[in-house]
Amino acid sequence: DAGVTQSPTHLIKTRGQHVTLRCSPISGHKSVSWYQQVLGQGPQFIFQYYEKEERGRGNFPDRFSARQFPNYSSELNVNALLLGDSALYLCASSFATPGYGYTFGSGTRLTVV
Amino acid sequence: AQSVTQLGSHVSVSEGALVLLRCNYSSSVPPYLFWYVQYPNQGLQLLLKYTSAATLVKGINGFEAEFKKSETSFHLTKPSAHMSDAAEYFCAVSENSGGFKTIFGAGTRLFVKA
């Protein structure tokens, strides 16, 4: 079975640009969550989506947005990139119950120069 | 709001020694608690989870954790460390409050000495 797949694996962008990160969850999982992990820190919650609806939002600026598609895949969009947006962006899929736990993808390493 | 505190950003043990990684949580409702492991340049992998069943939870790779409500703790242990256990470990708490989100601690890097 395919795990959680994220694309691209690495990305270099210039300040002020826009970026779109993509995630395909495990088959059968209807919930997708996005996390930002800065080097040396724990993952910070950005969004959770379930059945194409936003179910949770972390403390991130409006430059960050996301959506979930009918096939449960998801996109994370970041506008007006800042140097501080450089991080590993992790996608996690799960059943929509808080006690199930996540399956994570390997992440997209975003570098903003 | 829920939160997680991991005591010790770095822990070093000798191969064969006991591993103890500490985690304390804060939650306004009965929590779900997790430990994840992250190897370099990879995503996180679920080690074990507490979901209000048995307070002593066994996970993969010989790890286990004990939920202690009175101490609001969920410490991770392994009787005998192996070189392959060297990694970053994250404690996490999740609660159902109209949708749910999982909050992660800052992580503890485990070093295993030969």
Interface residues (C-beta under 8 A of the other chain):
Chain A: V4 S33 Y35 Q41 G42 P43 Q44 F45 Q48 Y50 R55 G56 G58 L90 A92 T97 P98 G99 G101 Y102 T103 F104 G105 S106 G107
Chain B: Y32 F34 Y36 N41 Q42 G43 L44 Q45 L46 K49 T51 S52 F90 S94 E95 N96 G98 G99 F100 K101 T102 I103 F104 G105 A106 G107
